[in-house]
Amino acid sequence: MHIDNDLYTAKTGLWAHILECYLDRLSSYGTRLRSVFDKFKLVYEELVTKQLGALEEVHSKLDYELGDNIIDLYQEACTIPAEKMTQAYYEALVRQCSRLLRLQHLTAG
């Protein structure tokens, strides 16, 4: 049990240090990500509509997975003003970006 606590402490400490070192860069990425969602607002709104099944189009499981992850990314990046984002929000954003980049849609060659 003691080893698990030490591992957890080390892991959270490392995450906190990484985020602290890259906070300015993450803030910049968050701002640019918001601008991408703003630029493609209509496309994003259509995606949300499709994900909710309003258009009765048949999607593959991978389409739903990609759509769900893009919606999650929007929620992580765009629902909180940049000046109010804390380390916890940036950590969630980094994790969501990582999940999105590992999807089969984006990694298939």
WOGIMO-V888864 format. One record per pair of residues at least 12 apart in sequence whose ideal C-beta (glycine too) atoms are under 10 Angstrom apart, sorted by the first residue. I is the first residue (numbers start at 1). J is the second residue. Records with the same first field share a line. If there is no record, write none. Layout:
I->J, J
This chain:
12->91
15->87, 90, 91, 94, 95
16->87, 88, 91
18->87, 90, 91, 94
19->86, 87, 88, 90, 91, 94
20->87, 90
22->90, 94
23->85, 87, 90
26->82, 85, 87, 89, 90, 91, 93, 94
27->82, 83, 85, 90
28->82
29->77, 90, 93, 94, 97
30->76, 77, 78, 80, 82, 85, 89, 90, 93
31->77, 82
32->77
33->73, 74, 76, 77, 78, 93, 97
34->74, 77, 78, 81, 82
36->74, 77, 78
37->70, 73, 74, 77, 78
38->78
43->70
44->70, 71, 74, 78
47->63, 66, 67, 68, 70, 71, 74
48->67, 70, 71, 74
50->63, 64, 67
51->63, 64, 66, 67, 68, 70, 71
52->67, 71
60->105
61->104
62->103, 104, 105, 108
63->105
65->99, 100, 103, 104, 105
66->100, 103, 104, 105, 106
67->105
68->100, 103
69->96, 97, 99, 100, 101, 102, 103, 105, 106
70->96, 100, 103
72->92, 95, 96, 99, 100
73->93, 96, 97, 99, 100
74->96
75->92, 93, 96
76->89, 90, 91, 92, 93, 94, 95, 96, 97
77->89, 90, 92, 93, 96, 97
80->93
